[in-house]
Amino acid sequence: MRNFRDLEVWKSSVILVKNIYLLTESFPNTEKFGLVSQITRCAVSIPSNIAEGCSRTSQKDFSRFLQISLGSAFELETQLEIAKEINFINKKEYSNIIEELHIIQKRIQSLKKYVDSKI
């Protein structure tokens, strides 16, 4: 069993979740059960799947959960793009959070590549 708390990608994705919650506070109340819910669930899914994957005994299972985490990261990117297009977030907010998200996506991909090399 791996300790997910030791993984930098897990730590940075938890910070991303916090930043996403802060960002979505300014969204209209009418989006509480719409886009805000979708965005926050995707964000939470990223570190959650990394952690769950760490509990798996096989490298193959761990890799699968990293892939799920990466999928959530790309889904989140799409939802943030939509939020920008409908002016729920401005371009500067979007750029900052997307930059953070891209770093996490690259870290997940790198970790997955490493895990896959051990299969």
C-alpha positions as CSV (number, residue, x, y, z in Angstrom):
1,M,0.0,0.0,0.0
2,R,1.3,3.4,-1.0
3,N,1.0,6.6,1.1
4,F,-0.9,9.1,-1.0
5,R,0.0,11.9,1.4
6,D,3.6,11.6,0.2
7,L,2.7,12.3,-3.4
8,E,3.2,15.9,-4.5
9,V,0.5,15.5,-7.2
10,W,-2.0,14.6,-4.4
11,K,-1.0,17.6,-2.3
12,S,-1.2,20.0,-5.2
13,S,-4.6,18.6,-6.3
14,V,-6.0,19.1,-2.8
15,I,-4.9,22.8,-3.0
16,L,-6.6,22.9,-6.4
17,V,-9.8,21.7,-4.8
18,K,-9.6,24.5,-2.2
19,N,-9.0,27.1,-5.0
20,I,-11.9,25.7,-7.0
21,Y,-14.3,26.1,-4.0
22,L,-13.1,29.7,-3.6
23,L,-13.5,30.4,-7.3
24,T,-17.1,29.0,-7.5
25,E,-18.3,31.0,-4.5
26,S,-18.8,33.9,-6.9
27,F,-21.0,31.9,-9.3
28,P,-24.7,32.7,-9.3
29,N,-26.8,30.9,-6.8
30,T,-28.9,29.5,-9.6
31,E,-25.8,27.4,-10.5
32,K,-25.4,25.8,-7.1
33,F,-26.9,22.5,-8.4
34,G,-25.6,22.9,-11.9
35,L,-22.2,24.0,-13.0
36,V,-20.9,24.6,-9.5
37,S,-21.8,21.1,-8.5
38,Q,-20.2,19.6,-11.6
39,I,-17.0,21.6,-11.2
40,T,-16.6,20.9,-7.5
41,R,-17.3,17.1,-7.9
42,C,-14.7,16.9,-10.7
43,A,-12.1,18.8,-8.6
44,V,-12.7,16.5,-5.6
45,S,-12.5,13.5,-7.8
46,I,-8.9,14.2,-8.8
47,P,-7.1,13.7,-5.4
48,S,-9.8,11.2,-4.3
49,N,-8.9,8.8,-7.2
50,I,-5.2,9.3,-6.6
51,A,-5.7,8.3,-2.9
52,E,-8.0,5.4,-3.8
53,G,-5.5,4.1,-6.3
54,C,-2.8,4.1,-3.7
55,S,-4.8,1.7,-1.7
56,R,-4.8,-0.9,-4.5
57,T,-2.3,-3.7,-4.3
58,S,-1.5,-3.9,-8.0
59,Q,0.3,-1.4,-10.2
60,K,-2.4,-2.0,-12.9
61,D,-5.2,-1.0,-10.5
62,F,-3.2,2.1,-9.3
63,S,-2.7,3.1,-13.0
64,R,-6.4,2.7,-13.7
65,F,-7.3,5.1,-10.8
66,L,-4.7,7.6,-12.0
67,Q,-6.4,7.4,-15.4
68,I,-9.7,8.2,-13.8
69,S,-8.1,11.1,-11.9
70,L,-6.7,12.4,-15.2
71,G,-10.1,12.1,-16.8
72,S,-11.6,14.2,-14.0
73,A,-8.9,16.8,-14.6
74,F,-9.8,17.1,-18.3
75,E,-13.5,17.2,-17.5
76,L,-12.8,20.0,-15.0
77,E,-10.8,21.9,-17.7
78,T,-13.8,21.7,-20.0
79,Q,-16.2,22.9,-17.3
80,L,-13.9,25.8,-16.5
81,E,-13.8,26.8,-20.1
82,I,-17.6,26.8,-20.1
83,A,-17.6,29.0,-17.0
84,K,-15.3,31.4,-18.7
85,E,-17.4,31.5,-21.9
86,I,-20.6,32.4,-19.9
87,N,-18.7,35.0,-17.9
88,F,-18.9,33.3,-14.5
89,I,-15.1,33.7,-14.3
90,N,-12.9,36.3,-15.9
91,K,-9.9,35.6,-18.1
92,K,-7.3,36.2,-15.3
93,E,-9.1,33.8,-12.9
94,Y,-9.4,31.3,-15.7
95,S,-5.7,31.6,-16.7
96,N,-4.6,31.1,-13.1
97,I,-6.7,28.1,-12.4
98,I,-5.9,26.5,-15.8
99,E,-2.2,26.9,-15.2
100,E,-2.5,25.1,-11.9
101,L,-4.7,22.4,-13.5
102,H,-2.2,21.8,-16.4
103,I,0.6,21.3,-13.9
104,I,-1.5,18.7,-12.1
105,Q,-2.5,17.0,-15.4
106,K,1.2,16.7,-16.3
107,R,2.1,15.3,-12.9
108,I,-0.6,12.7,-13.1
109,Q,0.5,11.7,-16.6
110,S,4.1,11.4,-15.4
111,L,3.2,9.3,-12.4
112,K,1.0,7.1,-14.6
113,K,3.8,6.6,-17.0
114,Y,6.1,5.6,-14.2
115,V,3.5,3.2,-12.7
116,D,2.9,1.7,-16.1
117,S,6.6,1.1,-16.5
118,K,6.5,-1.2,-13.4
119,I,3.6,-3.4,-14.7
